[in-house]
Amino acid sequence: ALPTATVELRNEQGEILHDAAIGDGPVDALCKAIERITGIHAKFDSFLVRSISKGMEAQAEVLMEIKCQEQRFTGKAVSTDTLEAAAQAYLKALNKASVTLSPGNASAARIRPV
């Protein structure tokens, strides 16, 4: 089976945007779906996952560094769901890139998970 991700995001007007993508793995599929919605494309420089708590409800912290138009941006998120943390970290990094690279288009930085 091909790794597939379906993503729903909300823009600042409250509209729900959704798309799906396939990838080399679940994180790749997730990031491709987010890129399709945001229109911002980036390359991964680093992707780090670590446990910040113990037990059945352990939380994963994802730290991601991306490169967009030759500039680096980071995103960090925590969740009991590693893929959710990866999506949130990637969105944070993309939103930083959007604000920095398109300062007149601050609305692009207000895309968030549903």
Helices and strands as residue ranges (DSSP letters): E 4-10, E 16-22, H 26-38, E 43-51, E 60-68, E 71-79, H 82-101, G 106-110, E 112-113
